[in-house]
Amino acid sequence: MDKKEFKEELSQYIYINRKKIIGALIGLIIGILILTIGFFKTLLLFLTTLVGYYLGMRWRFEEDLKDFILRIIPDRFK
């Protein structure tokens, strides 16, 4: 098996098993975080990330930013 065939087989393996690989990497990162900063700090980091993700999904950035600016700036800019 030469280098090109190996790269093709490896890329196919990664593509087929990408969910398993991503799950393993997430588990590795969580394990490292628990060992380095502790369980409760890791849990807090995870929860704040979820809250940020949820708020980011719910927030219509352009419309909300426009409304926010119009509330701050006087009527002369309308």
Order of alpha helices (4+ residues) and beta strands (2+ residues): alpha-alpha-alpha-alpha
